[in-house]
């Protein structure tokens, strides 16, 4: 294998794939990136056996071929090179010579045959979405994914492809985020599945503001293929989380008592300031609703207290409710609307945050001290 590649192209390709490679892996081949040189481009593949990423960059290929090289070491070398052009040449013993300007390196690789084969999709079903739409949907849900490994079915985002729309749901048992987007879903492509957090993070990183993404899924795996004009095409393949997602519809409250419109930026700013006076032990803030006013307070005996007021349009009865400030701020950061609607029943029932975009967020209240 012999090729010449622009430094920025090689770095972009390695950056796209290297995240899935773990630092402590028992199989040496999993620390390597598979390089496949074919006419006009270089394909890079990395995997941890659960998530696989493939991307393709432009290269001048003199002699096609395949090899695997330690991805972190290759990235470190490429990043430090002074010249903007890099020449890679691999011999039959998988030793790669790297030449660039006055620099020369030899890296010991492993044979391409040792690299795990790409998972194949038998009867895959497929749906396409604009990349910016999927990116926005992931932004509005991924923060609510559970990190508790004992409840593994919650360690990912639930995808439901039904009724001409894609619905994404994430919950950790204390809050739930839901968003949907209308798209054409053929009858035979309808499905429900859970995509694990690691794959979600990689997909999110590779999505851009333009182009499309194609979702393909089978019984136990899913793939996301990005494409667009002038873009580096990327493919993420992941195993699905095995198990049944809980019935999320039953935690969404029915009729609310109060629906309060709040300016999103102002509300978020006030919460950020008040949160400074909470601690790990006492991590709650109180929202007090009275006529045309919202007071936000934190009172932590060992630290001190904070108090903010917002002018709002509220004519209901006076009442107070407490929440975890982080859980309240997360959806406000993910949204871009000027206003959010806060729906409340009483101080013991879940609150619901909505916006004038397809989004719904359920948050459990905290006990008031």
N, C-alpha and C positions, 0 to 999 in steps of 0.2 A: 504494500500500500504506500502510495506517495501522493502528497497534495500540498498546495499552498493556500493559506487562508488568512484573511484579515484578522488582526488581533481582536478587534471589537466583535467580529462574528463568532469567533471561538469562545470568547468570554460570555457572550450572550447565550450561546448554546449550553455551556457548562453551568452557568447561573440558573438556567431554566430547569436543569435536571438534577443538580447536585444535592438539593434539599432532602430528597428521599433517602440518600445514603447515610446510614447510621455510622457513628464514630466507632462503636464497639460491636462489630458483627463477627459471628463465629465462622462464617464462610468468607474467605478472602475475596472471592469473585464479586461479592456484593459491595465491596468497597470500590469497585472499578466501574468505569463508564464504558459501554460498548460503542465503538466508533465504526461506522459503516460508510465507506467512501464509495459513492457511485457518481456517475457523470453529472458534474455541475453542483453537487452538494454533498455535505457531510451530515450523516444522521447520528444523533447521540441518544443513547438509551441508558437509564439507570433504574434500579428496582430494589425494594426491600422484601420482595415476594408478596407483599400485600398491595402496595401501590407501585405502579410502573409509569415512568414519564419518558416520552419520546419527543425529540424535536429535531428540526432540520434547518441547517444554515448553509449559506452559499460558500462554495469552495472551488478552487481550480484543481480538479483531480487528474493527476498524470497517470497513476496506476491504481485502479479500484482495489478494494480489499476490506477486511474487517479485523479488528483487534480490540483488546480491552486494556485500559490503563487506569491507574489509581486516580480517581476523579479529583480529590482534594489537592493532591500533589500537582497534577496537570494544571488545575485552576491557579494554584499559587505561582507556578512558573509563568504561565501565560500573562498573569496580572502584572508581574514585575518586569517583563520584557520591555526594552526601550523602543525597539523597532515596531512599526505598525503592521508588519507582515511576518507570518510564521510558516516555516516549512516543516512538515511532519513526514518521516519516512520510517516504515516498519519492516523489519526483516522477518524471516521464517521462524525465528525463535521468539517472536512477539516483543522484541526490543525496539523501542521507538527512539529515533534520533530527532531532536528538536533543534532547528537552526533559525536564528533571528538576529539579523545584524551581526554584531561581534559575539553573540552568545551561542553556546552549544551545550545541549544536555542529552544524556542517554537515560531513558526510563525503562525499567523492566516491567513488562505487561504480562498478561495471561492470555492463553488462546481464546479466540472468540467462541469456540465450540463449548467452552465451559460455562458460558453465560446462559442463565435460564431463558428458555424460549418465551416469546411473547404469548400471553394468554389469547386463545382464539374464541371468537363469539360464534356459536352455532346458529341457533334461530334468534338472532338479535332483533329487537324492535328499536325504532329510532324516532326521535323528535328533534326539531331544530328551533333554536331561539337566538335572538340578537344577543351578542356578548354583553352589551351594556345592561340589558334587561336582567340577565342572569346574575351579573355582578351586583346590581342593586338589590336583587332578591337575597343573595347570600349576605350582603351587608346588613340587611334588615332582620336576619334570623340567626346567623352564626354565633353571635355573642351569647345567645341563650342556651347553647349546647351544654350538656352536662359533662363535667370532668371526673365525676365519680365512677371509677371503673367497675364498681360492684353492680351498677345499673347500666350494663354495657349497651342495651338497646337505645339508651338516650345519648350515647357517645357518637352522635352523628346527626345529620339533617334528614328528616323524613320527606321523601319526594312522593307526591301523589299526582299521577297523570290521568285525569278523568274529566268528563264533562267539558271538553274543549278548553281545559286550562291546566297549567302546572301549578301545584300548590306546594309550598315549602313550609315545614313546621320544625321548630326546635324547642325543647323544654328541658329544664333540670329539676323539675318537680316543684320549684318555688316561683317560677315564671314561665311564660310560654309566648313565643313570637311566631306569627303566621303571616305569610304573604302569598299572593297568587298572581298569575299572569295568563291572559287568554292567548291560546295558540292552537293550531290545528293538530289534533291528536287522532290518528286513525283508530277505528274500533279495536283492531287487533293489537294496537300499541298501548292500550290502557294498562296501568300497573301501579303498584305501591312498592317502594323499597327505601332502605336506609343507607345513606352514603356516609362512611366514617369521617371523622374530623380531619385526619391527616390528608385524605384525598381532597376534602373541601378546601383546606388551606392552600393546597397546591393549585387547584383549579382557579381559585380566587386570585392567586398571584399571577397566573398566566393569562387571565382574561383582560382584554383591553376595551377601549370605548367604542370600537368599531368592529365590523365583521360579524360572523355568526359562529355559534357553537352547536355541534351536533351531539346529542346524548344517545348512546346506544346502550341497551341493557338486556341482560339475560337472567336466568334464575339466580345466579350467585355473583354476578359482576356487572360493572358499569364502565363506560368509557365516555370521555369528553374530548371532542376534536375541535380545535379552534382553527378558523381560517378567515382570511381577509386580505384586502389589497395591501401589498407592501409589508405584510406581517410575517413573522417567523411562525410557521405552522407548528402546533404542539398537540400532543395526545397524552391524556392521563387515563390510565386503566386502574381500576381498583376493585378489590373484593367488596361485596356488600356486607353490612352488619347482619348477622343471622339472628332472626327473632321477630316477634310481633311488636309493633309500636303501640303504646297505649292509646285508648280512644280519647284523643285530645278534644273532641267536640264537647264532651261532657263537662270539661272544666271551664268552658266559656260561659260566663254568667248570662242569664236571660235579660229581663227588663231591668233597667237601672232607675234609681231614684233621682239622681242628679247627673246632668251632662254639662260639664263646665269647659268652655273654650279657654285655652291658655296660649300666650305667645311663646312659641317653642324656645327661641334663643334666650329670652329674658328668664324664663322658668329654669332653663338649663344653667344659666349663669348664676342664679340665686342658689340652686342646689349645689353647684360646685363650691361656692363660698361657704355655705353652711356645713358641707361635708368635712371641711377642714377641722371642725371641732368635734368630730366623732372619733372613736377608737375601735380597734378590733373587737374589744369586749362589748363596747356599747355602740353598735353600728346601726343606729336608726335615727331617722329624722321625722319630725311631726309636721303634718300639714293641717293647719287650722283654717276652716272656711267660715267666714262671717260675711255680712252684707257688703258686696262689692270689694271684698278684700281676701287675699290668701296670705296667711303668715306661715313661714317655714322656719322651724326652730330645731336646734340640736342642743342637748344639755348633757354634758359628760362630766360627772363630779370631779374626776382626777385631771381634767383638762380645762374645762370652762364651758362657755355657751356662745351660741350664735343665733341671730334673729334677722330675718329678712321679710319684707312685705311686698306683695305685688297687687296692683289695682286690677281687679277682674270683674267681669259681669256675672254676679251671683246674687240671686234673690232668695235662695232656699234657707233652711234652718241652719243654725250654727252647729258645726260638728268638727271633730278632729280625727285623723287617721295617721298611722305611722307606717313607714316603709324603709327598706334597705336603700340608702341613697344611690349606690352603684346600680342596683336593679332599675331604679327610676331614671337614671341618667342614660343608660345604655340605649334605649330606643330613641331618646331625644337626639343622641349623637348620630344615630344611624339614619334618621329622617332628614329631609331637606325642606320640608314644608314650613311656612311661616307660623302656622297655628296647629295645635293638637287638641283633641277633645279628650277630656278625662271623664270616664263614666264611673260613678260610684253608687253603691247600694247603702251600705252602712260601714261602721268602723271595723267590723269583723269579716266582711265579705271581700273577695278579690276586687281590685280596681282594674279598669280596662282603658288602655290608651289607643286611640284611633286617630287617623289623619285622612285628608282628602285624597289619599292614594290607597291602593289595595294593601292594607296593613292592619294587624290587630295584635295587641300585646296585653296579656293577662298577668297581673302581679299580685302575689299574696301579701296581705298586710302583716305588720308585726305587732306583737303585744305592746301596748303602751305602758311605760313604767309609771 
